[in-house]
């Protein structure tokens, strides 16, 4: 479930609003979005994956985490963890360098 947007990191790019399939966020490009409909979040992690500055934390738990604070999440290193664990960086998937074609032994 969506837990927080770290105000100090958010640039107001609007990517989270754009990619959320359940319209969980409210706001406009250029302004920091707000979590308007937390109960509509189905924990797809798209907002966290596409956030280019790792400003969003989505918990894998269905219920709110007790005692969770912005400071504790920032200190934990969890911001961006899901994206890194799934091969994403700065909101974009990592691409492997092109591999040269294997030589053929055509006779």
C-alpha positions in Angstrom: 0.0 0.0 0.0 1.2 3.5 -0.8 2.7 4.9 2.4 4.4 8.2 1.6 5.9 10.8 -0.7 9.1 12.3 0.6 8.6 16.0 0.2 12.4 16.9 0.2 12.9 14.5 -2.8 9.8 15.1 -4.9 10.3 17.3 -7.9 6.6 17.5 -8.9 7.2 15.7 -12.2 3.8 14.0 -12.1 5.0 10.6 -13.2 3.3 8.9 -10.2 -0.1 10.5 -11.2 0.5 9.5 -14.8 1.3 5.8 -14.2 -1.1 5.1 -11.3 -3.9 2.8 -12.7 -6.2 3.5 -9.7 -6.0 7.3 -9.5 -4.5 7.2 -6.0 -2.8 10.6 -6.3 -4.1 14.1 -6.7 -2.1 17.1 -8.1 -0.8 18.7 -11.2 2.6 18.6 -12.9 4.9 21.0 -11.2 3.3 20.6 -7.8 4.0 17.9 -5.3 1.3 15.3 -5.5 -0.7 14.1 -2.5 -2.0 10.6 -1.7 -5.7 11.3 -2.1 -7.2 7.8 -2.2 -4.9 5.5 -0.2 -7.6 2.8 0.0 -7.6 2.5 -3.8 -3.9 1.5 -4.0 -3.5 -2.1 -5.0 0.3 -2.1 -4.4 1.3 -2.4 -8.0 4.5 -0.3 -7.3 4.3 1.5 -10.6 4.5 4.9 -8.9 7.7 3.8 -7.0 9.2 2.3 -10.1 8.7 5.4 -12.3 9.6 8.0 -9.7 12.9 9.4 -11.1 14.1 10.6 -7.7 13.0 7.7 -5.4 10.6 9.9 -3.5 7.8 7.3 -3.0 7.6 4.4 -0.6 5.1 1.7 -1.2 4.8 -0.9 1.5 4.3 -4.5 0.4 1.9 -4.9 3.4 -1.8 -4.5 3.0 -2.3 -2.4 6.1 -0.5 0.8 7.2 2.8 0.2 9.0 2.6 1.4 12.6 5.2 3.9 13.6 6.4 4.5 10.0 7.8 8.0 9.5 9.4 9.8 6.6 12.6 10.0 8.6 12.6 6.3 9.3 12.1 5.4 5.7 14.8 7.8 4.4 17.2 6.4 7.0 16.4 2.8 6.2 17.6 3.0 2.6 14.3 1.5 1.3 13.6 4.4 -1.0 14.2 3.1 -4.5 14.8 -0.5 -3.2 12.0 -2.0 -5.2 13.2 -0.4 -8.4 16.8 -1.5 -7.8 15.8 -5.0 -6.9 13.9 -5.2 -10.2 16.6 -3.8 -12.4 15.4 -0.2 -12.7 17.3 3.0 -12.1 16.0 6.5 -12.1 12.6 5.4 -13.2 13.8 3.7 -16.3 14.6 0.0 -16.9 18.3 -0.8 -17.2 19.2 -2.0 -20.6 21.9 -4.5 -21.2 24.5 -3.5 -23.7 24.1 -4.9 -27.2 25.9 -8.2 -27.5 27.9 -8.9 -30.7 26.4 -11.6 -32.9 27.9 -15.0 -32.3 30.3 -16.0 -35.1 29.0 -18.5 -37.5 31.0 -21.3 -39.1 29.3 -21.2 -42.4 31.1 -23.4 -45.0 
